[in-house]
Amino acid sequence: MKKVFIATLLFTTTYGHMAQAANDLPTKEAYKAMLNLFTYNAEGKLIKSDVAFYVDNNGSAVCAYSTLKDATRAEVVDAKGKKYSISRILGANATTDLVKFRVDGVKDNAYYHIVTMPATTGQQLTLQSYTTNKKAIMPFATVDSTEAFNALAYYHISAGNDSHNYGCPLIDQEGSLVGVVQQNVEKNATKACAIDARFINALNITAASAFNSDLAALKIPRAIPEDKQAALNYLFMLPTTDSLNCTTAYADFIAQYPDMPDGYVQRAQYWAGKKQLEKANNDYATALSKSTTCTDTTAQTEDAVHYAISSSIYRNVMAAGKDSTLGQDWNLARAEHEADLAYKAKPMALYMVQKGNCQYAARNYQGAYTSFITACHDAAFATSETYFSAARSLEMANGDNQQVIALLDSCINRIPQNNNTQYAQFYLERSQRLLKAERYRDAVADYNQYEQMIGPRNLTDRFYDLRSQAEEKAHMYQQALDDLHTAIAIAEQPLPYQIDEAALLLNVGEYQRAIDAAQKVLTQWGDNADCYKIIGVAHGELKHKAEALKYLQRAKDLGDKSVDNFIEKYK
């Protein structure tokens, strides 16, 4: 690394001579690393001018974060008066008020080497500002005190708490960067502070930078991480709402790794999300071409690119409505074809599952069933989800209900032991098929398991009504009544469940309780044909013929013609 050396003379061992050398000679080399920074808004209007400085010989420079925060464009002027644009943000931290950026088209520049040890109290440093005059003498700043800050240091210095000092570097006698001057925000403070220059080492772009709020607040595009895998992860995690950084990052990755299909795939997915399908098709076509020639063993292979195309088309079609016409050959038929090409290139169960999803959406239920069952032959994909998809497809293809139940058995047998709530739905689904097969007690058992996994507080009156119906068919009458009572207690409109309670009591021969329950409904809600019918039949079974006929007639008067048979019976 190239390092700015301030001292070009031999120092004597006396402090006085050292002070003289630092005072006379810093600008001889140090001024070359300084920059004058100008920031502009979207209309091209100048917002701020400030200082910046190089921290490596590849055009990386640092300034105050607050200087760049509102800028959409920025440029710097070096000590020779040459103007350059700022092309990329390389890292930022609002807390330390530091941002690192790349100056476009600069290499082998003079720069400040960052110290590895903190400054000490009483140490004299040079406060360097921007100048084109190599003979200009820069002032000293003394470290008055030091305090710990985020495992590094924060300095109180003798320099004035003036805006023209903020952002200026503090350098030692060797020309190394010790700190960066910042405003002292204490009330009536006359002396400035400085932040440890070693904080600059933490300014970089990583995969996690995709979600960094300090970086997101800047309007100048970010660089991509230097590591290839980190860069790929960064592309994957970038919010697609950030159009500037997305398009910039994709272009930068493709420029850096032009033979890898990965960058083209990521950009194609971005275009697809923006409904720019022609651009997406072009990038997918390039990715496929690159996948057959790329020698990088970490790059996406041909099968992976076909799968990416299938998945992207499938998502877009389903989002638009599976019967929608998107154009550019973006339809379920092509999505299925791409999944098939992926499987032919490399027969992985993942691709067969994708093919099944496309077939199911296209209402090819028999084909979907075959695809999902094929995927289940791979142990890694013989999961609850895949078996459930197979069961659902077979049912939609009018397959045998017993086979559907057997597939749901396989689905539930593969639920992880932690009984995560995400799997509870499978029990509810099987309960419906068990009811159809008249296996009522087994259906109730599945309802019970569903309740246990979801939790009673998260269930609605509708659940308890359904379980009550299954319990009644299983001759589990007390449980059925208990569930109806729960439904009544939590329902906004309990009337239907109150009538069901009275009807259930009638069906099990609890005639007086049925009468009481129905009378309660009439008292609470007024005339109701069902309640009059229940009361009439109950009285009839109790041999109260006159009462039976009275209530049955009232039910008939309210429009219930089904009571005629009972009227004849109890005459």
ZAMARGU-4260 file (C-alpha; in steps of 0.2 Angstrom, whole numbers, plus 5000, padded with zeros to 4 digits):
<rodrens>
0) 5000/5000/5000 | 5006/5018/4996 | 5007/5028/5012 | 5008/5047/5013 | 5024/5051/5023
5) 5024/5068/5030 | 5041/5068/5037 | 5055/5068/5024 | 5069/5074/5036 | 5077/5064/5050
10) 5070/5068/5067 | 5080/5073/5081 | 5077/5064/5098 | 5071/5081/5106 | 5052/5085/5107
15) 5055/5102/5101 | 5063/5097/5085 | 5049/5084/5082 | 5036/5098/5084 | 5045/5109/5072
20) 5046/5095/5059 | 5028/5091/5061 | 5023/5110/5059 | 5034/5113/5044 | 5032/5098/5034
25) 5015/5090/5034 | 5008/5099/5019 | 5023/5094/5009 | 5014/5077/5006 | 4998/5077/5016
30) 4989/5089/5006 | 4989/5077/4991 | 4977/5066/5000 | 4964/5079/5003 | 4948/5083/4992
35) 4936/5096/4991 | 4918/5089/4990 | 4903/5096/4982 | 4886/5088/4983 | 4870/5091/4972
40) 4852/5087/4973 | 4841/5079/4959 | 4839/5096/4950 | 4858/5098/4950 | 4858/5112/4963
45) 4873/5113/4975 | 4868/5107/4992 | 4885/5107/5002 | 4904/5108/5000 | 4915/5100/5012
50) 4931/5091/5014 | 4935/5073/5011 | 4951/5062/5010 | 4958/5046/5002 | 4961/5031/5013
55) 4968/5019/5000 | 4977/5020/4983 | 4962/5014/4973 | 4951/5030/4975 | 4942/5026/4991
60) 4939/5042/5001 | 4930/5047/5017 | 4919/5061/5022 | 4905/5065/5035 | 4890/5055/5033
65) 4879/5070/5035 | 4887/5078/5020 | 4881/5065/5007 | 4865/5061/5015 | 4853/5071/5004
70) 4864/5071/4988 | 4859/5062/4972 | 4876/5066/4964 | 4893/5072/4971 | 4910/5076/4964
75) 4927/5080/4971 | 4942/5091/4967 | 4959/5085/4971 | 4974/5096/4976 | 4979/5098/4958
80) 4962/5105/4954 | 4956/5090/4944 | 4937/5085/4946 | 4931/5068/4948 | 4913/5060/4951
85) 4909/5049/4966 | 4903/5033/4958 | 4899/5021/4972 | 4896/5021/4991 | 4908/5009/5000
90) 4901/5009/5017 | 4892/5021/5029 | 4888/5023/5048 | 4876/5038/5053 | 4881/5035/5072
95) 4900/5038/5068 | 4895/5051/5055 | 4907/5043/5042 | 4904/5037/5024 | 4917/5029/5012
100) 4915/5031/4994 | 4924/5027/4977 | 4930/5041/4967 | 4928/5037/4948 | 4943/5034/4937
105) 4957/5037/4951 | 4971/5025/4955 | 4988/5026/4963 | 4983/5041/4972 | 4991/5048/4988
110) 4981/5043/5004 | 4982/5042/5023 | 4986/5026/5031 | 4975/5022/5046 | 4983/5020/5063
115) 4982/5003/5072 | 4984/5011/5089 | 4974/5025/5098 | 4981/5042/5101 | 4986/5047/5118
120) 4982/5062/5129 | 4993/5076/5126 | 4998/5070/5108 | 5000/5083/5095 | 4992/5080/5078
125) 4990/5090/5062 | 4973/5096/5058 | 4974/5095/5039 | 4962/5104/5027 | 4960/5105/5009
130) 4972/5116/5000 | 4980/5118/4983 | 4995/5127/4991 | 5008/5114/4995 | 5017/5126/5006
135) 5002/5130/5017 | 5006/5127/5035 | 4992/5117/5045 | 4988/5120/5063 | 4991/5108/5077
140) 4977/5100/5088 | 4981/5092/5104 | 4972/5077/5112 | 4965/5084/5128 | 4957/5068/5134
145) 4951/5051/5127 | 4936/5041/5131 | 4930/5024/5125 | 4917/5023/5111 | 4911/5006/5104
150) 4927/4998/5108 | 4938/5011/5100 | 4941/5029/5105 | 4933/5046/5105 | 4944/5061/5107
155) 4942/5079/5115 | 4954/5090/5106 | 4960/5108/5107 | 4954/5113/5090 | 4940/5126/5089
160) 4922/5119/5088 | 4920/5127/5071 | 4911/5121/5056 | 4927/5123/5045 | 4936/5110/5055
165) 4922/5097/5055 | 4927/5082/5044 | 4945/5087/5043 | 4958/5073/5046 | 4970/5073/5061
170) 4987/5065/5056 | 5002/5061/5066 | 5020/5065/5063 | 5022/5049/5052 | 5007/5055/5040
175) 4995/5042/5047 | 4977/5046/5050 | 4972/5046/5068 | 4955/5054/5069 | 4942/5064/5060
180) 4936/5081/5068 | 4918/5081/5073 | 4906/5094/5081 | 4906/5094/5100 | 4887/5095/5103
185) 4889/5099/5122 | 4881/5116/5126 | 4892/5131/5124 | 4907/5120/5119 | 4922/5129/5112
190) 4933/5114/5108 | 4929/5101/5095 | 4929/5082/5096 | 4937/5069/5085 | 4932/5051/5081
195) 4944/5037/5080 | 4950/5034/5062 | 4950/5015/5065 | 4931/5016/5063 | 4934/5019/5045
200) 4940/5001/5044 | 4922/4995/5048 | 4915/5004/5033 | 4911/4991/5020 | 4898/4983/5010
205) 4892/4965/5015 | 4877/4955/5010 | 4868/4962/5026 | 4871/4979/5019 | 4855/4976/5008
210) 4845/4980/5023 | 4856/4993/5031 | 4846/5009/5035 | 4861/5021/5035 | 4865/5015/5017
215) 4847/5015/5012 | 4846/5034/5017 | 4859/5038/5004 | 4854/5042/4986 | 4871/5038/4978
220) 4871/5020/4973 | 4881/5007/4983 | 4895/4996/4977 | 4893/4977/4978 | 4903/4966/4991
225) 4920/4962/4985 | 4918/4943/4989 | 4908/4934/4975 | 4897/4924/4986 | 4893/4939/4997
230) 4889/4949/4982 | 4877/4935/4976 | 4869/4935/4993 | 4868/4954/4992 | 4859/4954/4975
235) 4847/4941/4982 | 4842/4951/4997 | 4841/4968/4989 | 4823/4975/4991 | 4816/4977/4973
240) 4808/4993/4978 | 4826/5001/4978 | 4827/5002/4959 | 4843/5013/4959 | 4853/5001/4969
245) 4845/4985/4961 | 4849/4990/4944 | 4867/4997/4948 | 4871/4981/4958 | 4865/4969/4944
250) 4875/4979/4931 | 4891/4979/4943 | 4890/4961/4946 | 4888/4957/4927 | 4902/4968/4923
255) 4913/4960/4936 | 4908/4942/4932 | 4902/4943/4914 | 4903/4924/4911 | 4892/4919/4926
260) 4874/4916/4923 | 4869/4921/4941 | 4869/4940/4938 | 4858/4938/4923 | 4846/4927/4932
265) 4845/4939/4947 | 4842/4954/4935 | 4829/4944/4925 | 4819/4941/4941 | 4820/4959/4945
270) 4813/4964/4928 | 4799/4950/4930 | 4794/4958/4946 | 4793/4975/4937 | 4782/4967/4923
275) 4796/4970/4910 | 4795/4953/4903 | 4804/4956/4887 | 4819/4962/4897 | 4817/4947/4908
280) 4817/4935/4893 | 4833/4943/4886 | 4842/4941/4903 | 4836/4923/4905 | 4841/4918/4887
285) 4859/4925/4891 | 4859/4916/4907 | 4855/4900/4898 | 4868/4903/4886 | 4881/4907/4899
290) 4876/4891/4910 | 4882/4880/4896 | 4899/4887/4894 | 4904/4894/4912 | 4918/4885/4920
295) 4915/4893/4937 | 4910/4878/4948 | 4900/4890/4960 | 4889/4896/4946 | 4871/4892/4942
300) 4870/4877/4930 | 4858/4874/4916 | 4845/4865/4926 | 4845/4879/4939 | 4842/4892/4926
305) 4828/4882/4919 | 4821/4880/4936 | 4823/4899/4939 | 4813/4903/4923 | 4799/4891/4928
310) 4798/4898/4945 | 4798/4916/4939 | 4784/4913/4926 | 4774/4903/4939 | 4774/4917/4952
315) 4769/4930/4940 | 4755/4920/4932 | 4748/4915/4949 | 4750/4933/4955 | 4740/4939/4940
320) 4727/4925/4940 | 4731/4908/4932 | 4719/4912/4918 | 4728/4928/4914 | 4738/4932/4898
325) 4754/4941/4902 | 4762/4940/4884 | 4780/4936/4880 | 4775/4917/4881 | 4773/4919/4900
330) 4760/4906/4904 | 4758/4890/4914 | 4762/4879/4899 | 4779/4887/4897 | 4782/4886/4916
335) 4779/4868/4916 | 4790/4866/4900 | 4804/4875/4909 | 4802/4864/4924 | 4803/4848/4913
340) 4819/4854/4905 | 4826/4857/4922 | 4822/4839/4927 | 4829/4832/4910 | 4845/4842/4913
345) 4846/4835/4930 | 4833/4824/4937 | 4830/4832/4954 | 4814/4830/4964 | 4813/4849/4967
350) 4810/4851/4948 | 4797/4838/4948 | 4788/4847/4962 | 4789/4863/4952 | 4781/4854/4937
355) 4767/4847/4948 | 4764/4865/4955 | 4762/4871/4937 | 4751/4856/4932 | 4740/4859/4947
360) 4737/4877/4943 | 4733/4872/4925 | 4720/4860/4931 | 4730/4845/4925 | 4726/4836/4942
365) 4731/4819/4936 | 4747/4825/4929 | 4751/4835/4945 | 4747/4819/4956 | 4760/4809/4945
370) 4773/4823/4947 | 4771/4824/4966 | 4771/4805/4968 | 4787/4804/4958 | 4795/4817/4969
375) 4790/4807/4984 | 4802/4793/4978 | 4816/4805/4984 | 4818/4804/5003 | 4823/4822/5004
380) 4806/4827/4996 | 4795/4814/5004 | 4789/4828/5015 | 4772/4832/5023 | 4770/4846/5010
385) 4773/4835/4995 | 4762/4821/5001 | 4748/4834/5004 | 4750/4841/4987 | 4748/4823/4980
390) 4733/4820/4990 | 4725/4836/4985 | 4729/4833/4966 | 4722/4815/4967 | 4706/4821/4975
395) 4704/4835/4962 | 4706/4821/4949 | 4691/4812/4956 | 4703/4798/4964 | 4697/4786/4977
400) 4694/4794/4994 | 4703/4780/5003 | 4718/4783/4993 | 4717/4801/4997 | 4716/4797/5015
405) 4731/4785/5014 | 4741/4800/5006 | 4736/4811/5020 | 4741/4798/5032 | 4759/4798/5024
410) 4758/4817/5025 | 4754/4817/5044 | 4767/4803/5048 | 4780/4815/5041 | 4776/4830/5052
415) 4791/4835/5063 | 4790/4830/5081 | 4789/4849/5086 | 4771/4850/5081 | 4773/4867/5073
420) 4757/4876/5070 | 4761/4877/5051 | 4757/4858/5050 | 4740/4859/5059 | 4731/4862/5043
425) 4735/4844/5038 | 4724/4837/5052 | 4710/4848/5047 | 4711/4843/5029 | 4711/4824/5034
430) 4697/4826/5046 | 4686/4832/5031 | 4690/4816/5021 | 4688/4805/5036 | 4670/4812/5038
435) 4667/4808/5020 | 4672/4790/5023 | 4661/4790/5038 | 4675/4787/5050 | 4668/4800/5062
440) 4678/4796/5078 | 4694/4797/5068 | 4688/4813/5061 | 4685/4820/5079 | 4703/4814/5084
445) 4710/4825/5070 | 4699/4840/5076 | 4706/4837/5093 | 4724/4837/5087 | 4721/4853/5077
450) 4714/4861/5092 | 4729/4856/5103 | 4741/4863/5090 | 4732/4879/5086 | 4726/4883/5104
455) 4708/4885/5109 | 4710/4904/5110 | 4714/4905/5092 | 4699/4895/5086 | 4682/4902/5080
460) 4664/4896/5083 | 4664/4888/5066 | 4677/4876/5072 | 4667/4870/5087 | 4652/4869/5076
465) 4660/4857/5064 | 4668/4846/5078 | 4651/4846/5086 | 4643/4839/5070 | 4657/4825/5069
470) 4654/4821/5087 | 4636/4819/5085 | 4638/4807/5070 | 4651/4798/5081 | 4637/4796/5095
475) 4648/4807/5106 | 4634/4817/5112 | 4640/4825/5128 | 4656/4831/5118 | 4644/4838/5104
480) 4634/4848/5117 | 4650/4854/5125 | 4656/4861/5108 | 4640/4869/5105 | 4641/4878/5121
485) 4658/4884/5117 | 4652/4890/5100 | 4637/4899/5108 | 4649/4907/5121 | 4661/4915/5108
490) 4649/4918/5093 | 4644/4935/5088 | 4627/4928/5082 | 4624/4912/5093 | 4606/4909/5087
495) 4610/4895/5075 | 4620/4886/5088 | 4607/4888/5101 | 4594/4880/5089 | 4607/4866/5085
500) 4608/4863/5104 | 4589/4861/5106 | 4589/4849/5090 | 4603/4838/5097 | 4594/4836/5114
505) 4578/4831/5104 | 4588/4819/5094 | 4595/4810/5109 | 4579/4809/5118 | 4582/4823/5131
510) 4564/4830/5127 | 4562/4841/5142 | 4579/4848/5140 | 4575/4851/5122 | 4559/4860/5126
515) 4569/4871/5139 | 4583/4875/5126 | 4570/4880/5112 | 4560/4890/5124 | 4575/4900/5129
520) 4579/4904/5111 | 4561/4910/5109 | 4562/4921/5124 | 4578/4928/5118 | 4575/4930/5099
525) 4556/4929/5097 | 4546/4918/5085 | 4556/4904/5076 | 4548/4890/5066 | 4562/4878/5070
530) 4560/4880/5089 | 4541/4878/5088 | 4544/4862/5078 | 4557/4856/5091 | 4545/4860/5106
535) 4530/4852/5097 | 4540/4835/5093 | 4547/4835/5111 | 4529/4837/5118 | 4523/4823/5106
540) 4536/4811/5112 | 4531/4815/5130 | 4513/4811/5125 | 4508/4829/5127 | 4497/4829/5111
545) 4488/4845/5114 | 4504/4855/5117 | 4512/4846/5103 | 4499/4850/5090 | 4499/4869/5096
550) 4517/4871/5094 | 4518/4862/5077 | 4504/4872/5070 | 4513/4888/5075 | 4528/4881/5066
555) 4517/4878/5051 | 4510/4895/5052 | 4527/4902/5050 | 4530/4892/5034 | 4537/4876/5039
560) 4527/4863/5029 | 4538/4848/5035 | 4528/4847/5051 | 4512/4840/5043 | 4518/4822/5046
565) 4521/4826/5064 | 4503/4834/5065 | 4496/4818/5058 | 4506/4807/5070 | 4501/4816/5086
570) 4482/4819/5082
</rodrens>
